[in-house]
Amino acid sequence: MSKTPKKYLVTGGAGYVGSVVAQHLLEAGHTVTVLDDLSTGFREGVPAGADFIEGRVQDAAKWLDPSYDGVLHFAAYSQVGESVTDPEKYWLNNVGGSTALLAAMRDAGVRTLVFSSTAATYGEPVSSPITETDPTAPTSPYGATKLAVDHMITGEAAAHGLAAVSLRYFNVAGAYGDCGERHSPESHLIPLVLQVALGQRESISVYGDDYPTPDGTCVRDYIHVADLAEAHLLALDAAAPGEHLICNLGNGNGFSVREVIETVREVTGHPVPETAAPRRAGDPAVLVASAATARERLGWQPSRADLAGIVSDAWTFARREEPTAP
């Protein structure tokens, strides 16, 4: 990461990943402004030292000016299930907000963008591990909106010289200091299993145990949120005018649902009852990323790939959030 202090706007910086990235930017000596409407983010998630604007990304033109060196864009709705039942909400916010942000950046002369994309752009994988050249066929409006923004950014880079990097995350987990997962409703496996360990949930549902995997449960690629944040800082340096670089971010190794549950039992020392449930429609057996492009183009190397370490950090944060936890 460049050692020259710069000024960045972080949209959605009160959310899980955005707040951790904002903290990393501050630790690197940069000036950070967080723009978040707090519809899904949390004011206490904004790192100390960052300026905070409570506002919508659709109105970014009110605050974005030529003093900014770049934008890191996390502001989006991200619940897959909700996107299926309320797709217009996702198109209006995720695509409409990004359209307005790109226009504001163009008008202000801010020419560097790092975009929070997703593995959901690929849909059902045709091969494993997934590479950036694999077909994109999202199976949810959420994934479709993220892919639409990726297409918009490609056009913006070609037409107007934007220097852009899209980072397609797989399963983000863990915590970093005071920043961790606070989703409501929660849909991610590790925090859900930790809720069982905390006594907030009676059991964890295992959706299908007859997949063609070693233990019959789905396998997913988990990446520590701090490794993810470091990739964003490297992406700022790698962004080149007129180019839209797309990189997958994952460890390249998968862990099954049962492996996650067993790791939570070992880390927390608490029993975690399981409940068998039918397969969920559209759940692939294996989702694992090839991060070769990120390693080559960004110089990125994840250093927190151990599942027990990821769970331990998430557990520490969960207990901090729940002071009366056993």
Secondary structure, DSSP 8 states (H G I E B T S, - for coil): ---S--EEEEETTTSHHHHHHHHHHHHTT-EEEEEE--SSS-GGGS-TTSEEEE--GGGGGGT--TT--EEEE------HHHHHH-HHHHIIIIIHHHHHHHHHHHHHT--EEEEEEEGGGTBS-SSSSB-TTS--B-SSHHHHHHHHHHHHHHHHHHHH--EEEEEEE-EEE--BTTB----SS---HHHHHHHHHTTSSS-EEEE-S-SSSTTSS-EE-EEEHHHHHHHHHHHHHH--TT-EEEEEES-S--EEHHHHHHHHHHHH-----EEEE---TT--SEE-B--HHIIIII----S---HHHHHHHHHHHHHHH-TT--
